[in-house]
């Protein structure tokens, strides 16, 4: 079952190409730091800036490296149903474990439109599907009612990455979901509160930097060691705040660059941090003893 700490992995670049040496280093870092699963080509992986052939090479490389070691989730959603169907089908063919499908952005569909969109994807694929709800980026929230209807009718819709910030909505989904359907936190500052509402884990940006601590926070909570989980939540909070000081994934890529794990490179329209925010992030990493 889907649970634990999944890292929403960055896509490292060098000279405007994917840096496969750095990618391999990042994967090894997570293998050795208890990360439970890898999300590739998500928002944190700058999926809108990746060409189709880049995604295929990137995924095939990652799947080969991860095979037998750790589950792989792939972001396959677009605001175009045919593009989403095509990439989700390819993910299934390639052997991806889960397809993460974002609610269509910019279109601003109704709840009925969202239901039929995910219904069509579920009917045409067997791969386990995780809905991604992040209204701050897409302009639309998928309601608990729509999520529960989809979860009840389609067995291959197995979870939701919830980044709405609405704990009441999360609680309703957890309370009424069929067996096997899970809620994963999509907002690091709310990982512990979402676990307290019955969540099964997180798809985490912060795990790019401190993967073992994010894993341990979730693991402690799921084992009933809530005091230890709370301690880690409080310990990670300032780092998490710094990693969202500007639009994700710019701060986390700046942080990994300062930690000498990747080159300092994002693709337009994203751009580097403003000087004041860069200094704030640098000082935070120093305070966490991640850089000197």
N, C-alpha and C positions, 0 to 999 in steps of 0.2 A: 504493500500500500504506500502511496505517496505520503511521505512525512519527513521531518527533520530539516536540516539546513541545506538548501540549494543556493549556490552562489549564482547571482546574475552576472556572469563573467563579462569583463570588458573585452573588446577586440583590439589587440595591440597593432599599431601601424608603425611602419618605418619607410620613409620616402614615399608615402601615399600608397604603399602596398601592405598587405597583412604580413606582420612579422611572425613567422612560424617558429622561429627560435624562442622568442619571448612567449608565444602561445604555449609551447611545450613546457617552458619554465613555470608558467602560471598553473598549468594542469598538475605538474609534479608537486607544486606548492600545496594545492588542494588535496591531492592524494595523501600527503603526509600530515595534513592538519584536520582530518576527520570530517571534511565536507561530505555531505550525504548524497549530493547530486549537483550536476552542472547544467546551467541554462546557457545555451549559445544562441546568438542572433536575437537576443531580446533588446529592449530599449537601451539598457546599459551597454549592450554590445553594438550600439549604433546601427541597428538593422536597417533603418531607412536610408543609410548612406552606403550600404553594401550592394553591389551588383549581384545579379542572380548567379553568375558563374563563380563569383567570389564566395558566395554562401555555400555552394555545393562543395568546392574545394576545402573550405574551412570546416564544414561539417564532416566531410569524409575523413579529414585529418584528425579531428577531435574524436570522432567515433572509434577510429582505429586505436588511438591512444587510450581511450576510456574503456574499451571493450573488456567486459568481465570484471571491471574494477569499480565502476560507479555509473549510476543511471544518467542518461543524457536527455534533457528537454530542449526543444527547439522552438523559437518564436516563428510561427508560420502565418501570422495574421496580417492582413492588409485591409484597406477600406474598399477593396474590390473583391467581390465574392469569388470570381474566377481565378484571380491570383492566389487567393487564400486556399481554394480547393486544390490548385495545382501544387503549391508548395507543401501543403499538408499531406497530399498523396505521395509526393517525393520523400518527405520525412519518413513516412511509413515504409516505403521501399528501401530506404537507406538503413533502416533499423533503429531509428530514434525511438526512445522509450515513451516520451510524452510530447504532444504538440501544444504549445502555449498560443492561444488564439485571442488576440486583443479585440475588444469591442470596436467596431468600425469608427475611425476618427474622421472628423470633418463632415461626414454625411449627416450626423446627428439623427439617427433613426429613432423611431418610436419603440416602445417595449415590444409591440407586435413585430416590428421589423427585426429587432434583435433576436427574438425567439425564432423566427423563420430563417434568419441568417445562420444561427448555430445549429438549427435543425438540419438544414441542408448539408452543412459540413459533417455533422455526426452521421447522417444517413449514407454519405458517400465515402466514409473512411472507417476503418476499424481501430486505428491508433487511439490510445487514451488521450482525451482532450481536456485541457485545463483552460477555462475561461480566464481572461485577464481583464480586470475591471480597474481602470485608472482614469476616472473622469476628469482629473486635472489636466491630462494630456489629450484626451479624446473628445471632450465636450459632452459626453453622455454617460450616465450611470445606468448599469443594468440592475434592476431592482431585485430584492430578495425573492419576490414572487416569480419573476421571470427565470431567475437562476434555479429556483426550486422546481419549477415546471420542467425545465430542461433536464435537470438532474434526475427527476423521477421518470421521464419518458425515454431517456437515452443512456444506456449503461456505459457507453464509452465516453460520456462526459463525466469525468471522475473528480473534478475539483475546480476551485476558483482561486486565483491569486487576487486577493482583495486589497486594493490601494485607494479605496474611497475615503478612508478615515472615519467611516460611520460604524461605530461599534454596535449600535442597535441593529443595523443591517446584518453585520457579521453574526450577531447572536441569533437572529431569526433564521439565518441559513443553517447554522450549526444545529439549532433546535429541531428544525423540520426536515433536514436533508435525509435522503435514504441512506441505508448502510453502505459504506464504501465511498461516499462522496465527502471530500475534505475541503476545508478552508486553509489556504496558505497565506500568511501575511505578506503583503507586498509593500509594506512601509516599515522600515527598520525601527523607527521610534515607537511603533505600536506592536512590535513583535511579542513582547510579554503580555500586554493587554489582550491581544488577539488569541494568544495561547490560553489566557484565563477565560476567554469566552468559548473555548473549545476547539481552537485552531490546532492544526496538526504540525505546523512548522512555518518556515519562512522561505521566500525566494529573495535573497538578501544582497544588497549593494555593499553593506558594511563587511560582509564575509569576504570581499575581495582583499580587505586589509588585515582583518583579524579573524580568519576562518575558524580557528579552534575555539575561540571564545563565543562566537555566534553558535557554533555547534553545541558547545557545552551549556549555554543558556537554555537552548531548546531541549536538550537531553535531560538536564536537571529538572526542568518543569514537567516534562512528560513522565519522569520517574517519581514525581511527587516531592522533589527536593526544592520547594518553592523559594525558600530563603536564599539558597545559592543562586537560583535563577534571577531573583530580584537584585542580588548584589551585582551580578554580571550586567543586568539591564542598566543599572545606575552607572556602572563603570564605563559602559559603551556609549552612553547617551551623548556626551560632548563630542566624541568622534563622529557619531552619526549625524549630529547637527552640522558639523563642519563639512561633512561629505555632501550635504544638500544646501550649501551656502549659495550656490548657483545651480543652474540646470544640470541634473544628472545626464550623462556620466562625466562631465567636465571635471568636477572636483576629485572624483575617485581616480581618474586617469592622471591628474596632476599629482595626487598622493603616491600612486604606484611609480610614477616617474621619479619623484623625490626619493623613493625607497629603492631606486635603481633596478626595478623589475621590468619596466617598459620604457620606450622612448616617449618623449613629451609630444604627443601628436593626436589631434582629433580632426575630424573632417567637417568642413563647412556644411551647413550653416553654424555648427557649434564652433566656439572659439575659446581661447585660453581665459583663465580667471583674471578678473580685474586685480590690480596690484594689491589693494587693501585686503581683498578676500584671499589672495594667494598667501599673503603674510599670515593671516589668521589660520589658514589651513596648515602652513608650515609650523607655526607655533604649537598647534594642536598635536601634530605628529611628534614634535619634540617632547611635549608633555607626556605622550604615551610611549616614549622611548623607542619610537619606530625609526627616527632619524636623529642625527646629532646637530 
